[in-house]
Every structure is written in structure tokens, then in C-alpha cells.
């Protein structure tokens, strides 16, 4: 094995395998892997990828659902010096072709059921579930045990593309290892936890805030195909799971289940939420139902690995709308459009400086220069900082609504809507309007009988009248990406006509 200092993504697993070789690292369906077995599989998988003719620095797309094979593929790319390109399994057509083409992926590891969606020119290797799959062929080649360099790229982490075409954030081993340590310390991750990983592993939050940090501390992780409420509740009641991360949309779905009040969920000790803003009324309902459950708010974005701030369980009281304080390796400021600090309590753009940050955007020099200015990464999030260092996200800069020359934060209107018993989900957007420039518009998923006028009147009781929606549009569901973020750009496009 070549000599190195081990500050690499795959080195995280290697150290745990040496420390606790016989402990179960991962369970998926009927399979389980000890740390020693998982580390050995990663070394053989790295050798298999290189035997396919790939060379360090080549990009490898991974287009599959959650599985142990998906995790092994990512770690194998890391060990072989390849650049992993996680691809949203819901992408099709031009969106899918864009990421494969823009990344220059030399090969795509794909679930057999998804491979037919890929462009014909793409070289595909089955990820699992076939006799010639990546996972089934691990015994064919000897282990590959060289170490990449800490400054090497390990992943192109594509942004969610909620406001524009996705950009590939260039993540190094060094950046992600720093982020893992930030996650471990801020989220109180320990070897004794029993976490479930139910959100897509292609997404940075589930992979880099939870699964990899949990491998670093030596916990036993349960990988699930999806955040299925029946399966999750069964695992919690059986004592197999005591820790769960989910975006607000999933927590809302769990809280709205008819059996939520009857199931014994006392075994759940840690609840993590993030990836999008949690409506305060929903968080209150969850805390009332599960008063002993420790809630953590996780906030950040792809470019920073993605964890930037955390609100811990002992910090929620009196600041339920806050996303907390910066984690170990992150420095943050709130600035105006000239890059100058704004006073505490005043809104501005939150900017970051951190070893967790990406190196820029893959083959997008103009976007990189725009985002990285004066030594700081400009997030595009509008935030307020208080005197104690707690941040509250007001909105995405691009989602703030200019209504009659007055700026309205969509989150505040959404929180008011969520206090109405008939509102299941809500997204507030600005739509072009001759009088108001942008008309505050609520797009709502409702239960029971409720009218547009009733919801507008309800918001007016909670907020200043100019913040109330001018229109309420009812839909069966809100468009979102696999991480749970509501696609407001799609809503604006749909209803702007």
C-alpha cells in the first residue's frame, strides 16, 4: 500500500475496520457487512473499477436506488482515486443526459431498472441485482490498497437545481473529512447509535452528514430503500433504530399518519431534520407528541459538504425558527450586497469560509467566480444573525417576493399558513403582476373543505395585511426533488402564464 496520512474518505472506513473489525457496519435488506468485510469489499471494488480501464481522475456516475452496493461504489471510487458523480435516480431525459454529459462520466454504475434511461452512448455497468453486476463480481479481482491524496477530487456533488441548471461542486477528500468531523461533534453521533438511512444516498445530507460520519464512529447503520412509514415505525418499535434524519416533508408525512399517535415511538432518541426549512407549527406538533425526543436542525448546502449550522436539542426553546450556530470547521457572516457586515438582527446574505467548501464548480468558471468573492463563498441564502451567534434563514435570495416595492419573505407566510388545520403543505411564491410587481401567491395542498378566502383571512390574522397572499392555488401535491426541497422554480413556471 502506498504511504499516506489517511485523511481521505475511504480512510474513514479503513480506520473503523481496524478498530472494530467484527462489528456490523451496515445492514441492507437480508445482507449485513462487518467493518472488516465492508472494507475488503471496497478494496476489491476499487480494483474492479480500475480493471474496467478507468484511471484516477476519471468520473464515474452512479445512478441507483439506496443499497449497500451504492455505498460500496462510492467508497470504491474514493479508494481508487476516481471522482464519484451521484445522479438523482428520478432524473430522466435531458436532465439526466445533462449531468452525465457535463460531468464527462466515463462509465455509469446503474441499477438494471434504470439503465434504459441513460443516453445510448454511455458505457454502463450494472450496479446490482444481476449475475454480471458490479457487486456480484467483487471476487474477480485482487484488492486495491493504494491511497489517494487528501487534496484529490473525490466527488462532483451536483446542486439541487431548484433555481437554475445544476452545478457540480468539486469536493475533495480533505473537504469531506473535515465535514464528517463537524457532523460528528455537532450532532452527537456515537458508536452506540442505531441510525436508519432512508433518504436517497445520492444526496449529500444522507451520505455525508450521516452515513459516512456514522461509519467513522463505528455505529451499525440500517440502509432503507425509502422513508416508508410502516417500515420505520416497525424498526423503531423493535428497537433496531433509534436515530433518524428526514426533511420536513417526510416528518410532515409521518406526523399526518393515522397511526402516529398510537405507535410506540419511545425508542426513537434522536430526530434530525434539514434539507429545507421546517415549518415552526409542524415542529411544535412533533415536539408535543414526542417530548423526550432530541431534535436537531441541520442546515447547509451542497457546496459546503453540506453541513454549516446546527441547532441542538437544548437550543430549541425560544428559537424554533433558528438553524443554529456554525459547526466546528465553518465560519459565517451576514453581509449586504457590497459584502459589508450587517448589524445583528438585520437580514443579509450568509457567506462562508471553511475547509469543508468545494473547490468551485466543474467546468463553470464564471459561476465559480460569482460564488467565491473576496475569500468567501456566497450562499444565496438570506439570513439574520443574533447577538449570541444563532442564525435564522429568512429565505433564498431568489425566493424573496417584491410585492409593491416591499420585500416579503415566503417562509413567514408559509409558517402562517401551516397554523391552519386544513393546510397539509404550502409553498409561497411571487408571480408577475402589473400592480404589485410580484403578487404573493400561496400554492397549497389541503385536507377537507377550505376556500381561498378563508386561507387569505387566516394569514391576515397572523401577519401584516400586505404579506397575505393575493391568490391561493390548490394542488394535489407540490413538486420536489428527492431530498424533499420544494421546486419553487417549477411552480413559478407553471403558474406564471
C-alpha positions as CSV (number, residue, x, y, z in Angstrom):
1,X,0.0,0.0,0.0
2,X,1.3,3.4,-0.8
3,X,2.1,5.7,2.2
4,X,-0.4,8.4,3.1
5,X,-1.8,10.1,6.2
6,X,-5.3,8.6,5.8
7,X,-7.2,11.9,5.7
8,X,-9.4,10.5,2.9
9,X,-13.0,9.4,2.6
10,X,-12.1,5.8,2.3
11,X,-9.6,6.1,5.1
12,X,-12.6,6.8,7.4
13,X,-13.8,3.3,6.8
14,X,-10.3,1.7,6.9
15,X,-9.7,3.1,10.4
16,X,-13.0,1.8,11.8
17,X,-12.3,-1.6,10.2
18,X,-9.0,-1.9,12.1
19,X,-10.6,-0.6,15.3
20,X,-13.7,-2.8,15.4
21,X,-13.4,-5.4,12.6
22,X,-16.1,-7.7,13.8
23,X,-18.8,-5.1,14.5
24,X,-21.6,-4.9,12.0
25,X,-21.2,-1.8,9.9
26,X,-24.2,-1.9,7.5
27,X,-27.4,-3.8,7.2
28,X,-29.4,-3.7,3.9
29,X,-32.4,-6.0,3.4
30,X,-31.2,-9.5,4.2
31,X,-27.5,-8.6,3.9
32,X,-25.1,-7.3,6.6
33,X,-21.5,-6.4,6.4
34,X,-19.0,-6.2,9.3
35,X,-16.5,-3.4,9.2
36,X,-13.8,-5.8,8.0
37,X,-16.0,-7.2,5.3
38,X,-17.1,-3.8,4.1
39,X,-13.5,-2.5,3.9
40,X,-12.5,-5.6,2.0
41,X,-15.4,-5.2,-0.4
42,X,-14.4,-1.6,-1.1
43,X,-10.8,-2.6,-1.9
44,X,-11.9,-5.3,-4.3
45,X,-14.5,-2.9,-5.9
46,X,-11.8,-0.3,-6.4
47,X,-9.7,-2.9,-8.2
48,X,-12.7,-3.8,-10.3
49,X,-13.2,-0.3,-11.4
50,X,-9.6,0.2,-12.4
51,X,-9.8,-3.2,-14.2
52,X,-12.5,-1.6,-16.3
53,X,-9.9,0.6,-17.9
54,X,-10.6,3.7,-15.7
55,X,-7.7,5.9,-14.4
56,X,-7.5,8.1,-11.3
57,X,-9.3,11.4,-12.0
58,X,-11.9,9.8,-14.3
59,X,-15.5,10.5,-13.4
60,X,-17.9,7.6,-12.6
61,X,-21.6,8.2,-12.5
62,X,-23.8,6.2,-10.0
63,X,-27.4,6.0,-10.9
64,X,-29.2,3.8,-8.5
65,X,-31.6,3.5,-5.6
66,X,-30.4,3.1,-2.0
67,X,-28.5,-0.1,-1.4
68,X,-25.3,-1.5,0.1
69,X,-23.9,-1.6,-3.4
70,X,-24.4,2.1,-3.8
71,X,-22.3,2.8,-0.7
72,X,-19.6,0.4,-1.8
73,X,-19.4,2.0,-5.2
74,X,-18.9,5.5,-3.7
75,X,-16.2,4.3,-1.3
76,X,-14.5,2.3,-4.1
77,X,-14.3,5.4,-6.3
78,X,-12.7,7.2,-3.4
79,X,-10.1,4.5,-2.8
80,X,-9.3,4.2,-6.5
81,X,-8.7,7.9,-6.9
82,X,-11.8,8.2,-9.1
83,X,-14.4,11.1,-9.0
84,X,-17.8,9.9,-8.0
85,X,-20.8,11.5,-9.6
86,X,-24.0,10.7,-7.7
87,X,-27.1,11.0,-10.0
88,X,-30.6,11.6,-8.8
89,X,-32.4,8.3,-9.5
90,X,-35.5,10.3,-10.5
91,X,-33.8,12.1,-13.4
92,X,-34.8,11.2,-17.0
93,X,-34.4,12.6,-20.5
94,X,-32.5,15.9,-20.9
95,X,-31.9,16.4,-17.2
96,X,-30.2,13.0,-16.9
97,X,-28.2,13.5,-20.0
98,X,-27.1,16.9,-18.8
99,X,-25.4,15.6,-15.7
100,X,-23.8,12.6,-17.4
101,X,-22.5,14.8,-20.2
102,X,-21.5,17.9,-18.1
103,X,-19.5,15.7,-15.7
104,X,-17.8,13.8,-18.5
105,X,-18.6,10.5,-16.8
106,X,-16.5,7.7,-18.4
107,X,-18.7,5.0,-17.0
108,X,-22.1,4.8,-15.2
109,X,-22.9,2.2,-12.5
110,X,-26.6,1.8,-12.8
111,X,-29.4,-0.2,-11.3
112,X,-30.7,-2.5,-14.1
113,X,-34.2,-1.0,-13.9
114,X,-32.8,2.5,-14.5
115,X,-30.1,1.7,-17.1
116,X,-32.5,2.0,-20.0
117,X,-33.0,5.7,-19.3
118,X,-29.3,6.6,-19.9
119,X,-28.1,8.0,-23.3
120,X,-27.1,5.3,-25.7
121,X,-23.5,6.4,-25.9
122,X,-22.9,5.9,-22.2
123,X,-20.9,2.9,-21.0
124,X,-23.0,1.2,-18.3
125,X,-22.1,-1.4,-15.7
126,X,-24.9,-2.9,-13.6
127,X,-24.7,-1.8,-10.0
128,X,-26.6,-4.8,-8.5
129,X,-29.3,-7.5,-9.0
130,X,-27.6,-9.2,-11.9
131,X,-25.1,-12.0,-12.2
132,X,-22.7,-9.7,-14.0
133,X,-23.3,-6.7,-11.7
134,X,-20.6,-4.6,-10.0
135,X,-21.5,-6.2,-6.6
136,X,-21.6,-9.8,-7.9
137,X,-18.1,-9.5,-9.5
138,X,-16.1,-8.4,-6.4
139,X,-14.3,-11.7,-6.1
140,X,-12.9,-11.5,-9.6
141,X,-10.1,-9.1,-8.8
142,X,-7.5,-8.7,-6.1
143,X,-7.9,-5.8,-3.6
144,X,-6.6,-2.4,-4.5
145,X,-5.0,-0.7,-1.5
146,X,-3.3,2.4,-2.6
147,X,-4.4,5.7,-1.0
148,X,-5.5,8.8,-2.9
149,X,-4.2,12.2,-1.9
150,X,-6.2,14.3,0.5
151,X,-6.3,17.2,-2.0
152,X,-7.7,15.0,-4.8
153,X,-11.3,15.4,-6.0
154,X,-13.5,12.6,-4.8
155,X,-17.0,13.8,-5.8
156,X,-18.8,16.1,-8.1
157,X,-21.8,17.0,-5.9
158,X,-24.4,18.5,-8.1
159,X,-26.6,21.2,-6.6
160,X,-30.3,20.5,-6.5
161,X,-31.1,22.8,-9.4
162,X,-34.1,24.4,-7.7
163,X,-33.4,27.8,-9.3
164,X,-31.1,27.0,-12.3
165,X,-29.3,24.2,-14.0
166,X,-27.4,22.0,-11.5
167,X,-23.7,22.8,-10.9
168,X,-21.1,20.2,-10.0
169,X,-19.5,21.2,-6.7
170,X,-15.9,19.9,-6.7
171,X,-15.4,18.1,-3.4
172,X,-12.0,16.9,-2.2
173,X,-11.2,14.2,0.3
174,X,-10.0,17.0,2.6
175,X,-13.2,18.9,2.5
176,X,-15.5,15.9,3.2
177,X,-13.3,14.6,6.0
178,X,-13.5,18.0,7.7
179,X,-17.3,17.9,7.2
180,X,-17.5,14.5,8.8
181,X,-15.8,15.7,11.9
182,X,-18.1,18.7,12.0
183,X,-21.1,16.4,11.8
184,X,-19.9,14.0,14.5
185,X,-19.3,16.8,17.0
186,X,-22.4,18.9,16.3
187,X,-24.9,16.1,16.0
188,X,-23.6,13.9,18.9
189,X,-23.1,10.9,16.7
190,X,-21.7,7.9,18.5
191,X,-21.0,4.2,18.0
192,X,-23.9,3.2,20.2
193,X,-26.5,4.9,18.0
194,X,-28.7,2.8,15.7
195,X,-29.3,5.1,12.7
196,X,-31.7,4.5,9.8
197,X,-30.7,5.9,6.5
198,X,-33.9,6.3,4.5
199,X,-33.3,9.3,2.3
200,X,-31.5,8.9,-1.1
201,X,-27.8,8.2,-0.8
202,X,-27.1,10.3,-3.9
203,X,-28.0,13.3,-1.8
204,X,-25.2,14.9,0.3
205,X,-27.2,15.1,3.5
206,X,-27.9,11.4,4.0
207,X,-24.5,10.3,2.7
208,X,-22.1,13.0,4.1
209,X,-23.9,14.2,7.3
210,X,-25.0,10.8,8.5
211,X,-23.9,7.6,6.8
212,X,-20.2,8.3,6.4
213,X,-19.8,10.0,9.8
214,X,-21.6,7.1,11.4
215,X,-19.1,4.7,9.7
216,X,-16.3,6.9,11.1
217,X,-17.5,6.4,14.7
218,X,-18.2,2.7,14.3
219,X,-22.0,2.6,14.5
220,X,-24.3,0.0,12.9
221,X,-26.3,1.6,10.1
222,X,-29.5,0.4,8.6
223,X,-29.9,1.4,4.9
224,X,-33.6,1.5,3.8
225,X,-34.9,1.7,0.2
226,X,-37.1,4.7,1.1
227,X,-38.6,6.5,4.1
228,X,-41.5,4.2,4.3
229,X,-43.6,4.9,7.5
230,X,-44.6,1.3,8.1
231,X,-41.0,0.1,7.9
232,X,-39.6,2.9,10.0
233,X,-42.2,2.6,12.8
234,X,-41.7,-1.2,12.9
235,X,-37.9,-0.8,13.2
236,X,-38.3,1.8,16.0
237,X,-40.8,-0.4,17.9
238,X,-38.4,-3.4,17.5
239,X,-35.5,-1.4,19.0
240,X,-33.5,-1.7,15.8
241,X,-33.4,2.0,15.0
242,X,-33.2,5.0,17.4
243,X,-31.9,7.8,15.1
244,X,-33.5,9.2,12.0
245,X,-32.8,12.0,9.6
246,X,-35.6,13.3,7.3
247,X,-36.5,16.5,5.6
248,X,-39.6,18.4,6.8
249,X,-41.8,16.9,4.0
250,X,-41.1,13.4,5.4
251,X,-41.6,14.4,9.0
252,X,-44.9,16.1,8.0
253,X,-45.9,12.8,6.3
254,X,-45.1,10.8,9.4
255,X,-46.9,13.2,11.7
256,X,-50.0,13.0,9.4
257,X,-50.2,9.2,9.5
258,X,-53.4,7.9,11.2
259,X,-51.3,5.7,13.5
260,X,-48.8,8.4,14.5
261,X,-50.5,8.9,17.9
262,X,-50.9,5.2,18.6
263,X,-47.5,3.6,17.7
264,X,-44.8,3.2,20.4
265,X,-42.1,5.5,19.2
266,X,-40.4,6.0,22.6
267,X,-37.4,4.1,21.3
268,X,-36.5,7.0,18.9
269,X,-33.9,9.1,20.7
270,X,-32.6,11.4,18.0
271,X,-34.5,13.2,15.3
272,X,-32.6,15.2,12.7
273,X,-34.3,17.5,10.2
274,X,-33.0,19.6,7.4
275,X,-32.6,19.9,3.6
276,X,-35.3,22.5,3.6
277,X,-37.0,24.8,6.1
278,X,-39.1,23.1,8.8
279,X,-42.4,25.0,9.4
280,X,-42.5,26.0,13.0
281,X,-46.1,24.8,13.6
282,X,-45.1,21.3,12.4
283,X,-42.1,21.2,14.7
284,X,-44.3,22.2,17.6
285,X,-46.7,19.3,16.9
286,X,-43.8,16.8,16.7
287,X,-42.3,18.1,20.0
288,X,-45.7,17.9,21.7
289,X,-46.2,14.3,20.5
290,X,-42.6,13.1,21.4
291,X,-41.5,15.3,24.3
292,X,-38.5,13.2,25.1
293,X,-37.1,13.1,21.6
294,X,-34.0,15.1,20.9
295,X,-34.4,17.3,17.8
296,X,-31.5,18.7,15.8
297,X,-31.9,21.2,12.9
298,X,-29.3,20.7,10.3
299,X,-28.6,23.5,7.7
300,X,-26.2,24.0,4.9
301,X,-25.9,23.4,1.2
302,X,-24.1,21.1,-1.2
303,X,-21.1,23.3,-1.7
304,X,-20.1,23.1,2.0
305,X,-20.4,19.3,2.3
306,X,-23.3,20.1,3.2
307,X,-23.5,20.9,7.0
308,X,-22.9,24.5,8.0
309,X,-25.0,25.1,11.1
310,X,-26.8,23.1,13.7
311,X,-29.5,23.9,16.3
312,X,-29.1,21.3,19.1
313,X,-31.9,19.8,21.2
314,X,-31.1,22.1,24.2
315,X,-31.2,25.2,22.0
316,X,-34.7,24.9,20.5
317,X,-36.6,26.7,23.3
318,X,-37.4,30.2,22.2
319,X,-35.8,29.9,18.8
320,X,-37.7,27.2,16.9
321,X,-37.2,29.1,13.6
322,X,-33.4,29.2,14.0
323,X,-31.0,26.9,12.2
324,X,-28.4,27.2,15.0
325,X,-24.8,28.2,15.2
326,X,-21.9,27.3,12.9
327,X,-20.3,23.8,13.2
328,X,-16.7,23.1,14.1
329,X,-15.0,24.0,10.8
330,X,-17.3,26.7,9.4
331,X,-17.0,30.4,9.7
332,X,-20.0,32.5,8.6
333,X,-21.0,36.2,8.2
334,X,-24.2,38.0,7.2
335,X,-23.4,40.7,4.6
336,X,-25.1,43.3,2.4
337,X,-24.9,43.5,-1.4
338,X,-21.5,45.2,-1.1
339,X,-20.0,42.4,1.1
340,X,-20.1,44.5,4.2
341,X,-21.3,43.0,7.5
342,X,-24.8,44.0,8.5
343,X,-25.8,44.6,12.2
344,X,-27.1,41.7,14.2
345,X,-30.8,41.4,13.7
346,X,-30.7,42.8,10.1
347,X,-31.2,40.5,7.1
348,X,-28.4,39.9,4.6
349,X,-26.8,37.1,2.6
350,X,-25.0,34.5,4.6
351,X,-21.4,33.8,3.4
352,X,-19.0,31.1,4.4
353,X,-15.3,30.4,4.8
354,X,-14.3,26.8,5.6
355,X,-12.1,23.8,4.8
356,X,-15.3,22.0,4.0
357,X,-16.0,24.1,1.0
358,X,-15.9,22.8,-2.6
359,X,-13.1,23.9,-4.9
360,X,-15.6,25.6,-7.3
361,X,-18.0,24.3,-9.9
362,X,-16.9,21.7,-12.5
363,X,-16.2,23.4,-15.9
364,X,-18.1,26.6,-14.8
365,X,-15.5,29.3,-14.2
366,X,-18.0,32.2,-14.4
367,X,-20.3,30.7,-11.8
368,X,-17.3,29.8,-9.6
369,X,-16.1,33.4,-9.8
370,X,-19.6,34.7,-8.9
371,X,-20.0,32.5,-5.9
372,X,-16.5,32.8,-4.5
373,X,-15.7,36.5,-3.9
374,X,-13.3,38.3,-1.6
375,X,-12.3,35.0,0.0
376,X,-15.9,34.0,1.0
377,X,-18.5,31.7,-0.6
378,X,-21.8,33.5,-1.3
379,X,-24.6,31.1,-0.4
380,X,-27.6,32.8,-1.9
381,X,-29.5,32.4,1.4
382,X,-31.0,35.4,3.2
383,X,-30.3,35.2,6.9
384,X,-30.4,37.0,10.2
385,X,-27.8,36.6,12.9
386,X,-28.4,37.4,16.6
387,X,-26.0,38.6,19.2
388,X,-25.5,35.1,20.5
389,X,-24.4,33.8,17.1
390,X,-27.6,32.0,16.1
391,X,-28.7,32.2,12.5
392,X,-32.2,32.2,11.1
393,X,-32.8,31.7,7.4
394,X,-35.3,34.1,6.1
395,X,-35.5,32.8,2.5
396,X,-33.5,32.1,-0.5
397,X,-32.4,35.4,-2.0
398,X,-34.2,34.4,-5.3
399,X,-37.4,33.5,-3.4
400,X,-37.9,36.8,-1.6
401,X,-41.0,38.4,-3.1
402,X,-41.0,42.1,-4.2
403,X,-44.7,43.0,-3.6
404,X,-45.4,46.6,-4.5
405,X,-41.8,47.5,-3.7
406,X,-41.9,45.8,-0.3
407,X,-39.9,42.6,0.3
408,X,-41.9,39.7,1.6
409,X,-40.2,36.5,2.9
410,X,-42.0,33.5,1.7
411,X,-41.1,31.4,4.7
412,X,-43.0,33.8,7.1
413,X,-46.2,33.4,5.0
414,X,-45.8,29.6,4.8
415,X,-45.5,29.4,8.6
416,X,-48.7,31.3,9.0
417,X,-50.5,29.0,6.5
418,X,-49.3,25.9,8.4
419,X,-51.2,27.1,11.5
420,X,-54.4,26.4,9.7
421,X,-55.7,22.9,10.3
422,X,-56.6,22.3,6.7
423,X,-53.2,23.0,5.3
424,X,-51.1,19.9,4.7
425,X,-48.3,21.6,2.7
426,X,-47.7,25.1,1.4
427,X,-45.3,26.9,-0.8
428,X,-45.4,30.7,-1.3
429,X,-44.1,32.2,-4.5
430,X,-44.1,35.6,-6.3
431,X,-45.9,35.7,-9.6
432,X,-45.7,38.6,-12.1
433,X,-48.4,41.2,-11.5
434,X,-49.0,44.6,-13.2
435,X,-50.0,46.3,-10.0
436,X,-47.8,44.5,-7.4
437,X,-44.7,43.7,-9.5
438,X,-44.9,40.3,-7.9
439,X,-48.1,39.0,-6.2
440,X,-47.7,36.9,-3.1
441,X,-49.2,33.6,-4.1
442,X,-49.8,30.5,-2.0
443,X,-49.8,27.1,-3.6
444,X,-51.5,24.7,-1.1
445,X,-52.2,21.0,-0.6
446,X,-55.3,20.9,1.6
447,X,-57.4,18.5,3.5
448,X,-61.2,18.9,3.9
449,X,-63.1,21.9,2.7
450,X,-61.3,25.2,2.8
451,X,-61.6,28.2,0.5
452,X,-59.1,30.7,-0.9
453,X,-60.8,33.5,1.0
454,X,-60.6,31.6,4.3
455,X,-56.8,31.0,4.0
456,X,-56.2,34.6,3.0
457,X,-58.2,35.8,6.0
458,X,-56.3,33.4,8.3
459,X,-52.9,34.8,7.2
460,X,-54.1,38.3,7.7
461,X,-54.9,37.5,11.3
462,X,-51.3,36.3,11.7
463,X,-49.3,38.9,9.7
464,X,-49.4,42.4,8.4
465,X,-52.0,42.5,5.6
466,X,-49.6,43.3,2.8
467,X,-47.9,39.9,3.4
468,X,-51.1,37.9,3.0
469,X,-51.4,36.0,-0.3
470,X,-53.2,37.8,-3.1
471,X,-54.1,34.3,-4.5
472,X,-54.3,30.8,-3.2
473,X,-53.9,27.9,-5.7
474,X,-54.9,24.4,-4.7
475,X,-52.9,21.4,-6.0
476,X,-52.8,17.7,-5.2
477,X,-49.1,17.7,-4.5
478,X,-46.1,20.1,-4.6
479,X,-43.2,19.3,-6.9
480,X,-40.0,18.5,-5.1
481,X,-36.6,16.9,-5.6
482,X,-35.6,13.6,-4.0
483,X,-34.2,15.4,-1.0
484,X,-37.5,17.0,-0.2
485,X,-36.9,20.5,-1.4
486,X,-40.0,22.1,-3.0
487,X,-39.2,23.2,-6.5
488,X,-40.5,26.8,-6.5
489,X,-39.0,27.5,-9.8
490,X,-41.3,24.8,-11.3
491,X,-44.3,26.4,-9.5
492,X,-43.4,29.8,-10.9
493,X,-43.1,28.4,-14.4
494,X,-46.4,26.5,-14.1
495,X,-48.5,29.4,-12.8
496,X,-46.9,32.4,-14.5
497,X,-48.9,32.2,-17.7
